């Protein structure tokens, strides 16, 4: 049996490898292959497919979030592994080899997963409203093992206007420590660095090339450790990020048509999903559109199909064709045009936006907001005010980091559509040349990893 290190370098494409000599060298010694993705090509959906071999219709992760009909709430970035259906990679491995050990370092839906070592970002939410950086680990003692050497998890470089390399460096350091001290049979590692500047500046920018070179250098010691321990390495990605310049305010379209409702508190407007006839959960280049009354579906579909920047609107038959026909999916699913992406905005006047809108608030916003990667370029005091907020935080006082723009135009990269060309899509690299494939689909990754580990086919029931 071979030990495996599987590194998810989010946003990695064949085109970026020319800036990444370490990963290009890995591919030269082993092999590289185009990797198919799923619709939507977003983190939670694709990772769930890798680990179960199922499309979203099977595992149920239809995006990075969705409308929980039984709760009446839009929730993104949940963390409990019970949300993922299907047979997990580690369960299949243990049927073949009882006692097979697994470490999950920052792959999504880590909490509650039946693995041996878990590390995942988890802030401390204090009763007075403060949020402080930290991580969740299992077993609990792993937390102090890691932070004693690496320091606290750098949450504010994991996402937000200051997102950058330190979070990925910490994850690499934690992975090295677990690989050395605990020697898992399978180590899953997620490094987010390419997600940031490719969305901020676009995939063809100088900053994107620099980011590729930075994460390549940061991964070098981890890959060297794997080679020294005779661990087989797989590097893969969930999607490629493509250039965009057209934000589409899908919820504002529905509101102006009289289909989306809001309620007002303290002069701020909040999405009212309970009474809306239709609203959308925007997730990069895909939006799940929930339509309360079936009789409105044709009208909503026609309305959205006429919107500039929307490529197609999937009905029930088209959702089934794409493996997206799950009860959590929207009644309709809008897919953005190649250079477009969806905002979550539903208010028509910025003066009425909720107070979380100009903050980094991934759990309260009813949709994904890439503008959280920016300090508001129209506000010259944004960075100064951010510094003042940090000072209040250090003094133990409550603070509000309201520095995110409500103008989505700075965003230059997005994902979620199926790629138009292999160079824009994900890729799989492997250090084992004998395992070479011409291409793989996301649904084949689970079986590929089992075979690569030497675990063979599923044992027959007696």
N, C-alpha and C positions, 0 to 999 in steps of 0.2 A: 504494500500500500504506500502511496506517495502522500506526503504532506503538501497542502496547497496554501498559497497566499493569493487571494483574489482582491485586486485593487480596482475600485470603481473611480476612475478619473473623470468626473462629470464634465461633459462638453468636449471630450477628446474626439477628434476626427482625423482621418488620414492626412488632411491638408495641414494640420497643426504639427504633425510629426517631424516636419523639416526643421522645426525650432527646438526639437527635443531629442538630443543625441543619446541620452540614456535609454529612453523608451524605444527609439529607433534601433539602437544596438540590441536590445532585447528581442525585437522582432527579427532582426537579421540573424541572430543566433538560433532563434526558434522559428516562429511564423507569425504572420498577421492575416486577418481575414475581415472582410466587411461583415458587419453585424446588423441584422434587421432589428427594428424597434417596433413598438406598438402605438396605437392611437388611444389616448394621447401620449405623446413622447415627453413625459414629465417624470420626475424622480420617483414618486411613490408608486406609480403604475408600472414603470419599467422594472424597478427593483423587485417588485412583487412577482412580475413575470419571470425574471431571472431565477428566483428562488422557488417557484412552484411549477414552472413550465406551462402555466395557464395564461390565457388572455384575460383582460379585465372582466369579461363576462363570467369567467370561472372563479377568479380570486376575489372579485368585488371591489378592488381598488381602482375606481374609475377616474381618479385624478389625485391631486395633492389635497383635495377636499371635496366636499359635496354637501347637498342639503339633506340633513338627517330628518326625514319626514316624521319619524316618531317623536322627535324632540322639537320640531318646528324651528330648527336653527341651522345656519350655515356654519360649518366647522372645517377649518383647514389645519393641516400639520398636526393631526392627532398622533399618538405615539404607541398605542397598545397593539401588540401583534395579533390579538384576537380579531382585529378588523380585517385581517388577511385570510381569506379562505384558501382551500387547496392543501395539497400535501407538500410540506416544506422540505427543502433540500436536506436539512439535518435529520429529519425523521426518516427519509428514504435511505440516507447513509447509515443510520443506526440499525435499520432492518437488515442491512447487509453486514455491518460490523458493529455489534453491540459495544457500547462504551466509546464510540466515535466522539471526539471532542471538537467543539466549535467556539471561536471567539468572534464577536460582532463588534467592530469598532466603527460606530457612527453610520452604519446602514440604517435606513429608516424602519419604523415599526419595531424598534429594538426592545422596548419595555414589555416584559411578559413573554418574550420569545424563549423557547426551551433550548437555550444554548448555555455553555459553561462559563463564558466570560462576556460581559456586556459593558460597553462604554457608549454613552449617548449624551448630547447636550441637554441639560435640564437646569434652568435658572432657579435661583431661590426667590420665591415670591413672598415678600414680607407682608405682614398684616397692614402696615401703613402705606402699602402701594409700591414700595421700592422693589426693584428687580436687580439681583446681583448675579454675576457669572458663577456657574458651577456645572457639574455633570453628574449623571446618574451612573452607578456601576453595579454590577453583580458579578461576584459576591461583593458585599459592601466594603470589605477591607481593601479591595482593589483601588478604591477612590484614593485612599491615603498613600498606597504604593505609588500611584501615578503622580499625584500632586506633590509628593515629597521631592520628586526629581524634576518634574516639568512645570510646577506651579499650577495655579488654578486654570481651568479651561478658559481660553480667551474668547468668551461669548461674543463680545462686541466686534471682533474681527471675523466671526463666523457668518454674520449677516448685518446689514445696515450700511450707513454711509462710510463707516470705517472698515468694512469687510476687506480682508486681504490675506496675505500669506501666513501670518502667525497661527491662525486656527488650523490650517492644514499642516503646518510644522508640528504643532502639538499632537495632532492625530497621528502623524508619522512617528513621533517619539513614543506615544503610547503603544502603537502597534509593534514597534521594535522591542519595547520592554516586555510585552505579553508574549511575543514570539520567542524571546530568549528565556524568560523566566517560567513560562507555563507550557510552551511547546504544543499548541493546539494542532490537531490534525487538519483543521480548516480555519483560516483566519480571513475574515471579511473586513475590508478597509474602504472607507469612503473619504475621498479628498475633494473639497468643494471649490478649490481656488479658481479654476477656469470659469466658473459660473459668474464671477463678479465683473471683470473688465470686459468680457465678451458681451455681457448685457449692457454695460455702461457705454462702451465705445464701438462695439461691433466686432465680428470675427475677423475682419480684414485689417484691423487697426494695428498700429505699432504697439499699443498697450496689450492687445491680445497676444501678439508674438512674445512680448516680454513676459506675460503671465505664463505662457506655455514653457518658456525657458526656466522660469522660477520654480514651477512645480516639478519640472523634470529634475532640476538640481536637488530639490527637497526630497524627492523619492530615492535618490541614489543610495543613501546609506541603508534604507529599508530593503532595497533590492539586493544590495551587497550582503546584508545579513541573511537573506533568504538563500542566496547562492552558497554561502558558507555553511548553512545548515542543510543543504541539499533539499530545499523546499522548492517545488515547482511553482512558477509565478504565472498568473493570468492577470492581464490588465484589460479592462473593458470600459465602455461608456454607455450611457443611457440614451443619449441624443446628441445631435450637433446643434450648435447655436447659429442661426442665420441672421443676416442683416434685416433690420426693420426700420421704418420711418413713418408708420401710419397707425397711431392708436385708434381703436374703435370703441366708442362708449356705448356698448350694447345695452346696458341698463337704462341709459338716458333715452335711447330709442324706444324702449318698452314703456318708459314713463311718459314720454310725450304722446304716445299712442293711447294713454289711459289704462295701461295694463299693469303697471307697477305702482304700488302704494308705499308711502312713507308715514311714519308717525313722528311727532315733534316733542322734544323735551328740552327745556331750558334754551330754546332758540336753535336747537340742533336737530337735523333730520336723520332718522334711522330707517333703514330698510324694514318694511313690514311684510315678511314672507307669508304670514298667516292669512292676510286678506288680499295679497296681490294675485291678479289673474295670471301673470307671467313675470318671472324675473330670472336673471342669469347668474350663475357662479362662474366668474371669469378665472381662467387658469392658463396664463400665457397665451397660446394661439388656439385654445379651445375653450368653449363656454357651454356648460350644461344649462339648458333652459328648461325651467320647471313651469309647466302650464297646468293650472288648477283644474280647469274644466276641459275635458276632451274636445268639446265642440269649438274651442278657441284655437286648436292646434293648427289647422289649415291657415287661419288668419295670421297667427304668429309666424308660421313658416314663410308665408308670402311676404310679410313685413320684413323679416330678417334677410331673406334672399335678395331683396332690393337694396340692401345697405352696402354702400361702397366699402370695401375692405373685408367683406364676408365672402369666402369662396364657395362654401356649400353648407347646407343645413341637413343634418342626418335625421330621417324619420325612423320608425321602428325597423323597417326592412334594411335600411342602410346601416343602422347601429348593429344589427345582427351580422351584416356582411363584414364589419370591422371588429367584431368580437367585443362590442361595447354594450350589448343588450343585457344590462343588469338592472335590477330594481333601484339601485342607487343612482343610476344615470338620469340625466334630464330627460324629459319627455321628447325634447328635441336637442340636438347637439350641433352647435355652430362651430365651424372650422374657419379660421381666418385666412385671408389671401396671403400669398407668399411673403410680402413685406409688411404685413399688418399684424397686430396683436390686440388683445382685449383688455380694457381697463375694467375695474369693478365699480367705478363711480356711478352713483345713482342720483345725486343731488344736482340741481340745475343752477344753483348759485353758490359759489365757494363760501360766501358768508354764512351759509346754512350747513356747511359740512360738519360732521361730528368731530369732537376734539381729538379723536384718535387718528383722524385722516392724515395730519402732517407729522405723525410719529411712526416709529418702527413698532408695529402692533400686528404681528402675523396671526394672532388668534382672534382678534375682534373684527378685523376687516372681512366682509363677506365675499372675498375674492383675493387673488394674488395681486401684489402691488410692487412691481420692480422699481418704482420711483423711490422706494426705501433705500436703494443703493446710493442715493445722491443727497448731498446738502443742497438745499434750495438755491439754485443759481441766481434767482431774482432777489434773494435776501442777503445783503452784504453782511448782516450781523449773525447769520446762521451759525457759523463756526464759533464766533465769540460767545453766542448764547449757549452753544453746546458746551463750551468750556465752563461757563457759569453753572450749568446744570450738573456737570461732573463734580464741580467743587461742592455743591449742595449734597451730592451723593456721598462724597468722601466724609462730609460732616454728619452723615446719617440722617439728612433731611430729605423730605419728599422732593421730587423734581419732575419736570416735564420736558422731554427732548423733542420739541415741536419744530424740527428743522427740515422735514421732508417736503419736497415740492408737491403741489396739487396740479402742476402742469406735467403731463406725461411725456412731453416731446423730447427730453434728453435721452430716453431709452433708445439704444441702437442695436440691440440684439435680442432675439427671443427664440422659442422652440415650442414644440407641441404638435405641429404638423408632421406627417410622414415626409422624409427627405426626398427631394427631387433628384438628387444625384448622390452616389456613394461617397464622394469626397465631403459632402455636407452631413453625412450620417455617422452613426457610431462605428466603432472598430473594436476588434478583439485581438490582443497580442498574447502570445504564450511562449514560455521559455523552452517548451518541449517540442522539438521539430517533428518527432515521430507522431505527434497528435494532430498534425496539420490538417486543416479543412479549407476548402475553397471559399466557403461562406457559412455563416450560421444565422439562424433566426433567434430572436430573444427567447422564444419558447423552447429552444433547444439547448440553452445554456445549462440548465439544471442537469440534463442527461450528460452533456459534455463534461461537466465537472465530476460527476460520479464516475464516468469512464476514465477520466484523466487521473483520478485518485486511485484507480485500480480496483474499484468496488464492483464493477461488472453489472450485469442486468439484475433486475428485481428478482429476489428469490421466489420460487414457486411455492404456493401454499400446499401443505401436505393434507 
